[in-house]
Amino acid sequence: MSHKILMLPGDHIGPDIVAEADRLLRCLAADFGLQAELEYANLGGCAVDAEGAPFPESTRALAQAADAMLLGAVGGPEWDAIERDKRPERGLLAIREAQGLFANLRPAILFPELADASSLRAEVVAGLDILIVRELTGGIYFGQPRGIRTRDDGVREGFNTLVYGADEIERIGHAAFAAASRRQGRLCSVDKANVLESSELWREVMSDLAAQYPHVELSHLYVDNAAMQLVRAPKQFDVMVTGNLFGDVLSDCAAMLTGSIGMLPSASLDANGRGLYEPVHGSAPDISGQDRANPLATLLSVAMMLRYSLNESALADRVEHAVQAVLGQGLRSADLAANGVTPVGTRAMGDAVIAALRAQTD
């Protein structure tokens, strides 16, 4: 059976890194038997320019028919001044909501070869392997009412609504407990229950769910303490689960523990395992089109797609081993290159991963 994959290059460095994912997937098809059909569509700023909306109907139809989706990145300063509902980021929120992609999985894994590239001492981060499970379609990013208004006293104010239903919390909670069950059996739920009623409910629901997973050890942390612990002793964590806003912040914090945000993949899944896969980093307008972007997070996102949505775990292992082999060869993109190391470009890094993939023997 052939897998239908929707490729969404997006903006700025997005097309550069998705091009390397395309080459990787075609290598897996030609040399390792992957059955895949690739289709392309617009999302983000490029969609606004080409079709007048950040998530056009043409993309919506292809997304609905796909088994999995791979996104580069969206956004850029040239779209900052347009109407809010047409900004590139609205397209990303819209596709998550339309496809029911409520569970965002963000692994923070430090490859041994990059221990010295982390912002923390090597002994603090060596062996790091954290999975952050972020609720993705609720919370303050989607809550209503929201907007900017002028008060009676003439002062303008912006307002957003942070709201979570117990059903939304239960859904992401089950996903997080299941993930912890497959790992070390430790789950830390992050909230701000001392000041937020939505977090008070979050903690209550998570605690109730724990009875269904007696083999998983559940703990709770306030988000400010969790941020501190991530940079103090990150290896104390196995799986972390939290809401949309807190998860956005904490996963980017965890990203820097791994040496570069350019190394971090992610998966956004629906209830049936269909997903949108993307690197955690943004569109990097300052280096777009310069062959300087790190494609490794995108290639590792392909590995996550193979594992979670396409049931191709053996091929996922091959891709991850190829990335580690390239790092073992000393190859570094510009974001990882230390003093005295000549960085390799986007295309050359893709070439190296494909060569390492082809060099594997069973």
Buried (B, 14 or more C-beta within 10 A) or exposed (E): EEBBBBBBBBBBBBBBBBBBBBBBBBBBBEEBEBEBEBBEBBBBBBBBEEBEBBBBEBBBEBBEEBBBBBBBBBBBEBBEEEEEEBBBBBBBBBBBBBBBBBBBBBBBBBBEBBBEBBEBEEEBBBEBBBBBBBBBBBBBBBBEEEEEEEEEEEEEEEEBEBBBEEEBBBBBBBBBBBBBBEBBBBBBBBBBBEEBEBBBBBBBBBEEBBEEBEEBBBEBBBBEEBBEBBBEEBBEBBBBBBBBBBBBBBBBBBBBBBBBBBBBBBBBBBEEBBBBBBBBBBBBBEBBEEBBBBBBBBBBBBBBBBBBBBBBEEBBBBBBBBBBBBBEEEBBBBBBBEEEEEBBBBBBBBBBBBBBBEEBEE
